[in-house]
Amino acid sequence: MPTAIIAGGSVAGLASALALSGIGYRVLVLERAPQPPTCSMDEATSRWERPTVPQGLQSHTLTSLGVRVLRERAPQVLAAARAAGALTLDLTQALPADAIDSAREARDSELVALGIRRSSLEILLHRTVGDLADVTIRHDTTVAGLELAPKGRRVRALITGKGERIPADIVVDATGRRALSRRWLRYAGIPVATDRTSPSGLAGHARFYRLKGDALPGPLNRGHGVGDVFGHYAGVLHPGDNHTFSIALGSLPGDRALHGLRTGPGFTEAARATPGIAPWLEDSVSSPISPVRAISSPPNTLWGPAGPEQCPVPGLFQVGDAACITNPLFGRGMSLALDHAFKLADLLAGQPEIDIAQRQAAARMTHELFLPWYQQSAASDQLRIARWRAAVNNTPAPAVPRPGGGLPTTEEIVSAARSDGTVWRGLTRMLMTLSTPAELFRDDKFLARIKQAPAAPEPSPAPGRDELVRRVIMAERTHA
């Protein structure tokens, strides 16, 4: 039986363990954080302290791609999530009822999301993987480097932070945003391919709440959430498991006028001002169950060592955020990690010889999976940053660049989606990671409908920049 060591026991690492076990690997997962509590899932989610994974305490959702992967490849995890209180969210509930082609279609069954906290999903994955006979999970363990065979530079063993040498046929880097395999390669004397990076330009603040009743307090205008990315900030609410929900507010890094988002009163006032969120925050409806947590978003990054330009090291693979990071505003990270883990296992099953050809095939697959989302996120962030900066500096907003080839702008697509079901479905499939932007723009019907879509009412406006700043500052002063 071939052996695999996975460095990192979060979503990507645990999904990789599940996938590799399914193709006949004996798997050892090494995770630097402590083991999660063994109490009820809801209590464990609240008690599990993970300072090594700060993004785990931020707002998350599982897009339609992630739901599809679980349904097809890990149905036991999806069933356990639903049994533990995760919400299956029908995105078509947000399709405008008076839109053209608003009647339900066959493919609409794919347009679902899962309302679940990231820590809850990780605990369910941990328990599922931990029950497998051929998987071992070791906590409180760090990884220092790789040992490569002198001939062919193939993976031979992994070295822990305590100097323990653990032989392995393959090593999977699931260390997330740290992407530690870059360091391992340098220590082993292997040239490291150049990363592709682009700023995300986002400072995030998040808080979790618990509903006091069973019913959702208001409609989900995004299908899986409430809110949007506005002209000078972002405000989005995501329902979670066990009657919880989270609110995430995003602003430009260094925006001192919105420094009050770090405080409970300032955060609450900004959230209340965001269209659609206020009904969720009534005292009779919900109460906070966490402090406001701030986090900086790393740049969009397509890691060089995971791609085809890297000098191949047979037996070394990167998954999830160790392969690519995109702005968390898009909520794709967990879903792409799940998809990547099972795609890698499929490739290894179909090409089992651990050699350069296998490693190159995995690099091509990784590049093809992540490149469209890196490009989309980088381009979207570039425009959003320019707009937000103009709002902060009170300067004219930049013109929206028109794509080549006569393609529509994002604004035109969003506007048409308010009155045309075909456009709405295409846009939603892209936002839910089911269709890449390139696939969307190859759909002639989709493009034609954008041009033909009738005008539709604009959604409720968000507060202007000056108004939002005023409300946040006043809330801080009132509660000082």
GIUR-V863908 format. One record per pair of residues at least 24 apart in sequence whose C-alpha atoms are under 8 Angstrom apart, sorted by the first residue. I is the first residue (numbers start at 1). J is the second residue. Records with the same first field share a line. If there is no record, write none. Layout:
# GIUR-V863908
I: J + J
This chain:
# GIUR-V863908
1: 25 + 26
2: 26 + 168 + 169
3: 27 + 28 + 168 + 169 + 170
4: 28 + 168 + 169 + 170 + 171 + 172
5: 29 + 30 + 158 + 168 + 170 + 171 + 172
6: 30 + 171 + 172 + 173 + 174
7: 31 + 143 + 171 + 172 + 173 + 174 + 175
8: 32 + 173 + 174 + 175 + 176
9: 126 + 137 + 174
10: 122 + 174
11: 121 + 122 + 125 + 334 + 337 + 338
12: 174 + 176 + 319 + 320 + 321 + 334 + 337 + 338 + 341
13: 172 + 173 + 174 + 175 + 319 + 341
14: 122 + 125 + 126 + 129
15: 125 + 337 + 338 + 341 + 342
16: 319 + 338 + 341 + 342 + 345
17: 129 + 135
18: 129
19: 341 + 342 + 345
20: 342 + 345
21: 134 + 135
23: 345 + 349
25: 134
26: 134 + 135
27: 134 + 135 + 136
28: 135 + 136 + 137 + 138
29: 135 + 136 + 137 + 138
30: 137 + 138 + 139 + 140 + 141 + 142 + 143
31: 137 + 138 + 139 + 140 + 141 + 142
32: 139 + 140 + 141 + 142
33: 139 + 140 + 141
34: 139 + 140
35: 139 + 140
36: 123
41: 84 + 120 + 123 + 124
42: 84 + 120 + 242
44: 123
45: 119 + 120 + 123
48: 119
54: 295
55: 295
56: 118 + 119
57: 118 + 119 + 293
58: 205 + 206 + 207 + 248 + 293
59: 117 + 118 + 206 + 207 + 208 + 238 + 246 + 247 + 248
60: 116 + 117 + 118 + 238 + 331
61: 113 + 114 + 115 + 116 + 117 + 118 + 224 + 238 + 240 + 331
62: 113 + 114 + 115 + 116 + 331 + 332 + 334 + 335
63: 112 + 113 + 114 + 331 + 332 + 335 + 432 + 433
64: 110 + 111 + 112 + 113 + 114 + 335 + 429 + 432 + 433 + 434
65: 335 + 336 + 339 + 432 + 433 + 434
66: 334 + 335 + 336 + 338 + 339
67: 112 + 113 + 114 + 335
68: 110
69: 335 + 338 + 339
70: 338
73: 342
76: 128
77: 124 + 125 + 128
80: 124
81: 116 + 121 + 124
84: 241 + 242
85: 241 + 242 + 243
86: 114 + 115 + 116 + 240 + 241 + 242
87: 114 + 115 + 116 + 239 + 240 + 241
88: 112 + 113 + 114 + 115
89: 113 + 114 + 115 + 223 + 224
90: 223 + 224
91: 222 + 223 + 224
92: 223
93: 220 + 223
94: 220 + 221 + 222 + 223
95: 418 + 421 + 424
96: 418 + 419 + 421
98: 419
99: 418 + 419 + 420 + 421
100: 419 + 420 + 421 + 422
101: 420 + 421 + 422
102: 420 + 421
111: 428 + 429 + 432
112: 224
113: 224
114: 224
115: 224 + 238 + 239 + 240 + 241
116: 239 + 240 + 241
117: 240 + 241
120: 241
144: 184
145: 181 + 183 + 184 + 187 + 188
146: 184 + 185 + 188
147: 188
148: 188
152: 314
153: 313 + 314
154: 313 + 314 + 315 + 355
155: 313 + 314 + 315 + 316
169: 315 + 354
170: 314 + 315 + 316 + 317
171: 315 + 316 + 317
172: 316 + 317 + 318 + 319
173: 316 + 317 + 318 + 319 + 322
174: 318 + 319 + 320 + 321 + 322
175: 321 + 322
176: 320 + 321 + 322
177: 321 + 322 + 325
178: 322
179: 303 + 318 + 321 + 322 + 323
180: 322
181: 305 + 318
182: 305
190: 311
191: 310 + 311
192: 304 + 305 + 310 + 311
193: 304 + 305 + 309 + 310 + 311
194: 303 + 304 + 305
195: 301 + 302 + 303 + 304 + 305
196: 301 + 302 + 303 + 304
197: 299 + 300 + 301 + 302
198: 299 + 300 + 301 + 378
199: 298 + 299 + 300 + 378 + 381 + 382
200: 297 + 298 + 299 + 300 + 326 + 327 + 378 + 381 + 382 + 385
201: 252 + 253 + 297 + 299 + 381 + 385
202: 250 + 251 + 252 + 253 + 296 + 297
203: 250 + 251 + 252 + 253 + 294 + 295 + 296 + 297
204: 248 + 249 + 250 + 251 + 294 + 295 + 296 + 297
205: 248 + 249 + 250 + 261 + 262 + 292 + 293 + 294 + 295
206: 246 + 247 + 248 + 249 + 292 + 293 + 294
207: 246 + 247 + 248 + 288 + 289 + 290 + 291 + 292 + 293
208: 244 + 245 + 246 + 247 + 288 + 289 + 290 + 291
209: 244 + 245 + 246 + 286 + 287 + 288 + 289 + 290
210: 243 + 244 + 245 + 286 + 287 + 288 + 289
211: 243 + 244 + 245 + 285 + 286 + 287
212: 243 + 284 + 285 + 286 + 287
213: 243 + 285
214: 243
217: 279 + 280 + 285
218: 276 + 279 + 280
219: 276
221: 276
226: 276 + 277
227: 274 + 275 + 276 + 277
230: 462
231: 384 + 387 + 388 + 391
232: 387 + 388 + 389 + 391 + 392 + 464 + 465
233: 388
235: 271 + 274
237: 277
247: 271
252: 385 + 388 + 389
253: 296
255: 392
257: 469
258: 469 + 472 + 473
260: 472 + 473 + 476
261: 472
262: 292 + 293 + 294
263: 292 + 476
264: 291 + 292
265: 472 + 475 + 476 + 479
266: 471 + 472 + 473 + 475 + 476
267: 292 + 472
269: 471 + 472 + 475
270: 468 + 471 + 472
273: 462 + 463 + 468
274: 462 + 463
275: 460 + 461 + 462
297: 327 + 328
298: 325 + 327
299: 325 + 326 + 327
300: 324 + 325 + 326 + 327 + 374 + 377 + 378
301: 325 + 326 + 374
302: 370 + 371 + 374
306: 363 + 366 + 367
307: 363 + 364 + 366 + 367
308: 360 + 363 + 364 + 367
312: 356 + 359 + 360
313: 356 + 359
314: 354 + 355 + 356 + 358 + 359
315: 354 + 355 + 359
316: 359
317: 359 + 362
323: 366
324: 370 + 374
325: 374
326: 373 + 374 + 377 + 378
327: 377 + 381
330: 377 + 431
332: 432 + 433
335: 433
340: 366 + 369
372: 436 + 437 + 438
373: 436
376: 437
391: 465
392: 465
407: 441 + 447
408: 447 + 450
412: 450
413: 450
415: 455 + 456
416: 449 + 450 + 451 + 453 + 454 + 455 + 456
417: 450
418: 456 + 457
419: 453 + 454 + 455 + 456
420: 449 + 453 + 454
422: 446 + 449
423: 449 + 450
